[in-house]
Amino acid sequence: MIKGYSLVLVVLLAAAAPAFAQAPPPAGQPAQSVPWSSLSADQQKLLGKFGSSWNTLPPERQQALARGSDRWLGMSSEQRGQAQQRFQRFHALPPEQRDALRERWQKFQSLPPQQQSAVRQNFRKFKQLPQEQRQMLRQRWQSASPAQRQQMIERARQQQQIRRMQPPAMRGQGAMHGAPHASPPPRPRR
């Protein structure tokens, strides 16, 4: 079973996935414009509709378009199809949900690189779980009160500290790997 803290971060990352291309530059760093001439010929072709007005776009938008076009050109046709589906699902959401996802993504970006890496690793673990277990974990998280969510996070932090103190050979042995744990997490009351 994924620990509560990991689940929180996994859910945040999963929910924010459609907003990746919407991310602004890191806070505190002024955005610099991207000269049209610095884009590859393929990027210029892809972004052709922006060509005549490129210099009027805000630097943040230029950077987002340059990054997005670079990623797009590096994707396989299957990956492009998946990205288009995510984009469509994201834009089909009500504005409040899109804003919430952007906020979650910004929270993720504000994490130190080590924590971002842990989030990504937990996300991969979460995606490997059977669909039923993922749904059960999502439902448990969504039905938990803020206080219960905080308890899940604190419990996971404590378990993480315990794992850090274990000898390297013992690390990674937990509920995700079939080892029993002291007690199951409490089920949220309805």
N, C-alpha and C positions, 0 to 999 in steps of 0.2 A: 504494500500500500504506500502511496506517495505521502510523504509528511505534509502537514498543513502549510508550512511556509513555502515549500516547494510548489504545492498546489496553487497557492496564491500567485506566485510568480509565473507559473505555467499558464494559468488562466489569463493573467494580464497580457502575457506575450501572445497567446493564441488569439485573444480578442483584438490585439493591436496589429496583427499581421497585415490586414488590409490597408492600414494607414502608414506602412513603412515609407512609401514614396511621398507621403504628405509631410514628413518630418522636417522641421526647420533646422537650421544650423545650431550647434551647441550654444547655450546661453552664454552671454558674456563675450562672444566673439563676433565682431561686426562682419556681416556678409560682404564678400567682395564680388564684383560683377565678373561674369564669365564672357570673354570676348567670343563673338560668333566664329571668328577665324581659328580659335583654339579647339573647336569641335572637329571631330573627324568628318570626312565626307559622308559616311554612313549616318552619323548623328545629324548632320545638317539636312540630309535627305529625309530622315525620320521626323525632324522638327521643322520641316520646311514651312509649315503654316505660320511659324513664329519668326521666320527669317527677317521679314521687313520691319517687324516691330520689336525685335530682340533687344535692342538698346533701350527701349522704353520699359522693359520688364524690370521689376525689382530684383536686386541681386539674389535674394533668397529663392525667387522663382527660377531664375536662370540656373542656379546651382542645382535645384531640385530636378529641373528638366535635363540638365547635363548628366546628373547621376542616374536618373531614371532611364534615359536613352542609352547610356553605357550598359546598364544592367540588362535592358531589353535586348540589345544587340548580342549580349553574351548568353542569352537563353536559348534552349532548344524550342522547337515548335510546341512540344507538350508543355513545357514550362510557361511559354507565352499564353497558351490557352488557359492554364490554371491561373495565371496572373490576371487575365481578362475577367475570368469568373469572379475572382476575389474583388477586383475593382468594381464590377457590376453589383455584387452583393453589398459592398461597402456603400456605394452610392444609392442603393435601394433602402438603406437604413434611414430612420428619421434623423433630422439634424442633431438632436440631443444625443443620440447614441454615437453618431460620428464624432461629435465633440468629445464625448467621454472616451472613445477609443484613442483619439489624438492625445488626450491628456494622459492616458495610461502609457502610450508610447513615449511621451516626453518624460514620464517618470522612469521608464525603463532606460532611456538614454541618459538620464541623470545619474544612474548607478555607476559605480566604479567598474572598470573593465572586467575585473575578476568576478564580480557579482553578475554582470551581463553574461559572462561565459557560463556561470552556474545556471542561470535562467535558461539559456539555450540548451544546455545539457539536460536539464529537467524537462524541458519541452520535448526533446527527442525521446526521453524515457516515457513521458506521458503518451506520446503518439504511438509508442510500441505496445501500450496496454490494450487489452481487448476493448472493443467498442462499448460493451456493457459496463465495464469497470470505469471507463472514462465518463460515461453518462452519469453513473452513480456518484463519482467524485464531483462532477460539475453540479449536480443537483444538491449534494450535501453542502457545497460551498455557497450556492445561490440561496439555499433556504436557511443558512446560518445567519444569526443576528450579527451586528458589528462586534458585539462583545465575544460571541462564540468564534468569530473569525480571528479576533485578536488572540484568543486562547489557542487556536490552532497554530497561529504564527509563532507564538511564544513557545509552545510545546516543540515545534519543529526546530526552533533555534536552540533549545536545550538539547535536543537529540543530536543536532549538528555539532554542538560543543562536545558532547560525549564521544561522538565518532572521531573527532579530531584528537582526542586524548587516547584513543585506542591504538595499539600497535598497527603498523601499515598492513600486515597480513590480515587483520580483522576488519579493516575499513571496508565499507561497501557491503558488508553483510548485514542486512536488515530486512524489513518486510518486502522490499522490492526484490530481494534475492532469495526469498523463501525462509529466512530465519525468523523464528518467532519473536514477537516483541512483548513487552511487559503487559500492556493493556491496549485494547483498541481505542481509537479516538472516540469521544462521546458523539452520539448522534444528535443532530440539532432537534430541538423540540418544535413541534408544529402547532 
